[in-house]
Amino acid sequence: MKKKSSMNYLDVIAWIKAHGEELKGASIQNVYYNGDLLWMKLKPKGLGTTILVAEPGRRMHYTTQSLQAPERLHPFAGGIRKYAKGGRITNIETIGYDRVVKIEISRGGESYYLIVELVPRGIIAFTDKSMKILYANEYKEMRDRRIKRNENYVPPPGPSFDPFNDLDDLGTRIKKGKDVVRGLIIGQKLPADVAEEVLFRAGIEKNKKVKEVNDDELNKIKEKIREVYEESLQGRGYIYLKGNEYFSVEPFKSRLLLSEGMEEKEREINEALDEYFANVKAEEVEEEVEERIEREVERLKKSLEKQRKLAQEYQRLAQEYQELASLIASHYAEVMEVLSKEKEKRVKVNVGGKEVEIPKNVSLDEYIRQLFAKSKEYEKKYKRALKAAEELERELENVKEKVLEEIAKEKAKVRKKDWYEKYHWLITSSGFLAIGGRDASQNESIVRRYLEDEDIFLHAEVQGAPAVVLKVEGKDVAERDLWEAAHLTACYSKAWKDERGSVDVFYVKGSQVSKSPPSGQYVAKGAFIIRGKREYVRNVPLRLGIGVEIKEGFPRIIVGPPELVEERSLVYAILAPGDLDKRKVATKLKKLWTNKLKEPQLKGIVEGIKEDEIMLRIPGKARILRVALGRLPQTSPLQTHSYKGSPGPQ
């Protein structure tokens, strides 16, 4: 089985089954395109802002990656915005039985379609309700169709039947292949990985000749096709790793890949797709960087060889002119005597047993001076060439560091975010996850979705603070964990804007929090009723640690009490309320962090982090109190930093 490079038809219908309904009614806040990816910022009903990403020929799913909007609006995105921004998604389906997704968008009483082709050499098209192409990411003419503005959209040729549910003619269709696996792929149109899984489950050799397949085996194949299909509609995703390499992602548990000793990670289907393709992209980036560096190494080696040869030649010439000048000078009288008798313009003279040709158009003294001058000139050229060669040698030695720096920088750009990163968050010393709302809507969502009776609810004693949920699930909580979680609600509260020095934070069990007010009263959005006794964390200082940690090989920004952040960071800073706006603080932090680090790879890690990611973790206008190296090892930056305890609900 080959490594998976794109979603197949089963992946697509599995994702639509899991997320299609929630997508219906989602408002379209914005659209972006960077020449590679199209992404839409959506607001599905009951969910926060969500990013739907589409990469033609490869994938379509929600993403938690940090995608940087291009500095200049791409005409393709601009065209879609003109008709779709502010509209709503009303339907999503495949066209026929292939990897072509049609998203219906309504705005102002008009309907449009966004068509995403995940087949090889696929495109993305935006059409009107009659399927006339208004915009496409690529206009081209192919053997069986053409993508051209103002022409009707024609999908790529695909199966005319449902490969998972139309199984009556399976016996006839598989005869199109030389063996049973190719029969399933070519005749029944099953994705290759699905065909191999079906045969493995059926206990049939994939290379078995079709004519040798009996009726019982044919029925077994049908049974396993249905089995894999049904499993794929359960909303789960499975990532498979071959060593450290991301090898495949499936909507079913692959018994075949497990039998080959691959590591399995189970996720929700969208999380699996997002994690898999983010890492595949990172691996591709690494390969691209390595190839680029290899070309640079070859160029440097050729330049170095040329400089070394040049240096040797200059050294030889300098020595030759030096020896010739010294030889003539040491036999000055003899040479003058010979020259006085000859009338030719150039005279060959035997000097110390060596025949030398000497011009007569300049004096012998001048000629000797010229020879010494040429010797000095070539000596200088030799030294310059030698210096250039030494610089090339140093550059060659630094190539490995450049590779690491470039890879680190690129990996930072494709980092997959965990589900909780849409909120204010930190992980305490004991490994408990604390999440807080960025606004009233998120406060409401966090309490409704994640607060359980045995968890802990924290809130700063100030109007305008995040509701923070500490996910402890009934386990014992140390005072230190409460202190750390309290920083989340304190530092992101209105107290920061008011430039207070500290604030008190109360906490209660989840069972004490309610949205049900006493009769005749009203509870505003993002507000809650607290019943029973409150406990307090007093005088929580408005001092926020912010730093760069490494998680599963990727850098991310963490916050918390300075001592917690210092423990887990490569480099960090301490912030306090101030008068510098968030953007300027983020820019300054990135520069200060980069300058603080010595290793090129570490510098690359920080340089690859988007300023928007840093800015998102800054509470408001601030001042930087301190910048320092953290305690995460400075020599092995791409290690995984792990915590004990649960990361919270998935």
Secondary structure, DSSP 8 states (H G I E B T S, - for coil): -----S--HHHHHHHHHHHHHHHTT-EEEEEEE-SS-EEEEEE-TTS--EEEEEETTTEEEEE-S-----SS--HHHHHHHHHHTT-EEEEEEESTTSSEEEEEEEETTEEEEEEEE-STT--EEEEETT-BEEEES--EE-SS-EE-TTSB-------SS-TTT--TTHHHHGGGSSBHHHIIIIIS---HHHHHHHHHHHT--TT-BGGG--HHHHHHHHHHHHHHHHHHTSSEEEEEEETTEEEEEESS--HHHHHTT-EEEEEEHHHHHHHHHHHHHHHHHHHHHHHHHHHHHHHHHHHHHHHHHHHHHHHHHHHHHHHHHHHHHHTHHHHHHHHHH--SSEEEEEETTEEEEEESSS-HHHHHHHHHHHHHHHHHHHHHHHHHHHHHHHHHHTHHHHHHHHHHHHHHHT----GGGGSEEEE-TTS-EEEE-SSHHHHHHHHHHH--TTSEEEEESSSS---EEEE-TT----HHHHHHHHHHHHHTSHHHHTT-SEEEEEEEEGGGEES--STT----TT--EE-S--EEEEEEES-EEEEEEEETTEEEEEEESHHHHHHH-SEEEEEEEEEE-HHHHHHHHHHHHHHH--SHHHHHHHHTS-HHHHHHT--SSEEEEEEEE-SS-SS-TTS----SS-----
